[in-house]
Amino acid sequence: MNTIVKLFRRGYELLVASGNLMQSPFLFVLQVYFFWQLFMTGQGHLANIGKVSDFFVTLGIPFPMVNAYLSSSVECFGSVLLIVGLASRLTAVPLAITMAVA
C-alpha cells in the first residue's frame, strides 16, 4: 500500500515538474498566436480604412476617420510591439481600451 502511494506521489511530482517547465513556452506561443491574429486584423483594417470609417459612422462614433485610423494603428502596431516584447505596459493600455470598446 505504501509503495502505491509513493508511486502516485512520484508521478504527481513529475507531472507538476513537467508542467512548470512547459509553462513559459506555452504562454509565449499563446501570446504570439493571439497578437499575430490581432496584427492581421489591424493590417486588414488599415488596408480598408474607408469601410472601417463607414462602419464607425453607422455606430455614431464621433470623428469616424480619426478613430478608424487610431484603432487600426493600435491593433496593428501595438500587437507587433507586444509580440516582440517592447513597451509592453505602454502598449497594453491602449490595446485593452480598444478591445473593450470593440
C-alpha positions as CSV (number, residue, x, y, z in Angstrom):
1,M,0.0,0.0,0.0
2,N,2.8,2.4,0.9
3,T,4.6,1.7,-2.4
4,I,1.5,2.6,-4.4
5,V,1.1,5.9,-2.6
6,K,4.8,6.6,-3.2
7,L,4.4,5.7,-6.9
8,F,1.4,8.1,-7.3
9,R,3.2,10.8,-5.4
10,R,6.2,10.5,-7.7
11,G,4.0,10.5,-10.7
12,Y,2.3,13.6,-9.5
13,E,5.7,15.3,-8.8
14,L,6.8,14.5,-12.3
15,L,3.6,15.9,-13.7
16,V,4.0,19.2,-11.8
17,A,7.6,19.5,-12.8
18,S,6.9,19.0,-16.5
19,G,4.0,21.4,-16.2
20,N,6.3,24.1,-14.7
21,L,8.8,23.5,-17.5
22,M,6.2,23.9,-20.2
23,Q,4.5,27.0,-18.7
24,S,6.8,29.6,-20.3
25,P,6.9,28.2,-23.8
26,F,3.1,27.7,-23.8
27,L,2.5,31.2,-22.7
28,F,4.9,32.5,-25.4
29,V,3.2,30.5,-28.1
30,L,-0.2,31.7,-26.9
31,Q,1.0,35.3,-26.9
32,V,2.5,35.1,-30.4
33,Y,-0.7,33.5,-31.8
34,F,-3.1,35.9,-30.2
35,F,-1.2,39.1,-31.1
36,W,-0.4,37.8,-34.6
37,Q,-4.1,37.5,-35.2
38,L,-4.6,41.0,-33.9
39,F,-1.9,42.3,-36.2
40,M,-3.5,40.7,-39.2
41,T,-6.9,42.3,-38.2
42,G,-5.3,45.7,-37.8
43,Q,-3.5,45.4,-41.1
44,G,-6.8,44.5,-42.8
45,H,-8.5,47.5,-41.2
46,L,-5.7,49.8,-42.4
47,A,-6.0,48.4,-45.9
48,N,-9.7,49.0,-46.0
49,I,-9.9,52.2,-43.8
50,G,-12.9,53.5,-45.8
51,K,-15.1,50.6,-44.8
52,V,-14.0,50.8,-41.2
53,S,-14.7,54.5,-41.2
54,D,-18.2,53.9,-42.7
55,F,-18.9,51.3,-40.1
56,F,-17.9,53.8,-37.4
57,V,-20.3,56.3,-38.9
58,T,-23.2,53.8,-38.6
59,L,-22.3,53.3,-35.0
60,G,-22.4,57.0,-34.3
61,I,-18.8,57.3,-33.2
62,P,-17.5,60.9,-33.4
63,F,-14.7,61.6,-35.8
64,P,-15.0,58.3,-37.5
65,M,-12.0,58.6,-39.8
66,V,-9.6,59.6,-37.0
67,N,-11.0,56.9,-34.7
68,A,-10.7,54.3,-37.5
69,Y,-7.0,55.2,-38.0
70,L,-6.4,55.3,-34.3
71,S,-7.9,51.9,-33.5
72,S,-6.5,50.2,-36.6
73,S,-3.0,51.6,-35.8
74,V,-3.2,50.5,-32.2
75,E,-4.3,47.0,-33.3
76,C,-1.6,46.7,-36.0
77,F,1.5,48.3,-34.4
78,G,0.6,47.6,-30.8
79,S,0.4,43.9,-31.4
80,V,3.7,43.9,-33.1
81,L,5.3,45.6,-30.1
82,L,3.7,43.1,-27.8
83,I,4.9,40.1,-29.9
84,V,8.4,41.5,-29.7
85,G,8.1,42.5,-26.1
86,L,8.8,46.2,-26.4
87,A,6.9,48.8,-24.5
88,S,4.5,46.1,-23.2
89,R,3.0,48.1,-20.4
90,L,2.6,51.3,-22.5
91,T,1.1,49.3,-25.4
92,A,-1.2,47.1,-23.4
93,V,-3.3,50.0,-22.0
94,P,-4.5,51.5,-25.4
95,L,-4.9,48.0,-26.8
96,A,-7.1,46.9,-23.8
97,I,-9.2,50.1,-24.2
98,T,-9.6,49.5,-27.9
99,M,-10.6,45.9,-27.3
100,A,-13.0,46.9,-24.5
101,V,-14.7,49.4,-26.8
102,A,-14.9,46.8,-29.7
